[in-house]
Amino acid sequence: MTVGMPISRVWPAPATGPLTDPELAALYGRAARPHLRVNFVASADGAVSLDGFSAGLSGEPDKRVFGLLRMLCDGLVVAAGTLRHEGYRAVRLDQARRAWRREHGLAEYPTLVVVSGSLDLDPAQAAFADAPVRPLVLTRAAAEPPPGLTDVAELVRCGQEQVDLAAGLAELRRRGLGQLLCEGGPYLFGALTAADLVDELCLTVAPLLAGAGPGRITAGAGSTARHLPLRHVLAAEDGALMLRYARDPGEPPPAGSAPAA
């Protein structure tokens, strides 16, 4: 039985009563083909952070969905700047979520995938040093790793002057990481959008106004607008909304979806 602040389905087909974790997991699910899901939280006025960190926007319901999305993925993708700034720890799951993954034929833990063009990474950070699964680092050809990084992570070189995200995602899929979850940051989200690699956006809207100052959930060079249909709206008792947008299942897959030959 799920314990915590209730989350209910508002649209489509409003559901009576709070959703259990299995019901939430079924609503988000795993796609039938290689899939990149992006997950963010923002304030009602569009801020990506509060006092410099995303944690200030995230309440108990958002954290619950955050954990379920990690349970559902094969690989957890994050930019190096976000890894450093947010102080990422090792990607671990509780016993119930590890059991769910075993029952569904998945590895006990998802693989952490860090995107870094400079390899400005600390191998002693818990995300690397305490990882239950050896992390992967997508980087460019000439980047030089700091001492000790290759002891705790595998470098995947894709691109010459900058990280080629389409090639990197194709390599991840070739390695069996078909269901990818990206947790940001904004510049990585912007680059993935520009390359038309995003299949889904899960956005929690926190019920507060952050005011002027913080950036948006996306950043970087401008790109072509793309339609992304709304799939569901969930509401938590604290006023947070969980919105899920995703491509049509029949739409041709984006670049980088097919495993490399």
Secondary structure, DSSP 8 states (H G I E B T S, - for coil): ---SS-EEEEESS--SS---HHHHHHHH---SS-EEEEEEEEETT--S-BTTBGGGG--HHHHHHHHHHHHH-SEEEEEHHHHHHTT-------HHHHHHHHHTT--SS-EEEEE-SS----TTSHHHHT-SS--EEEE-TT----TTHHHH-EEEE--SSS--HHHHHHHHHHTT--EEEE---HHHHHHHHHTT---EEEEEEESS---SS---S--SS--------EEEEEEETTS-EEEEEE--TTS---TT-S---
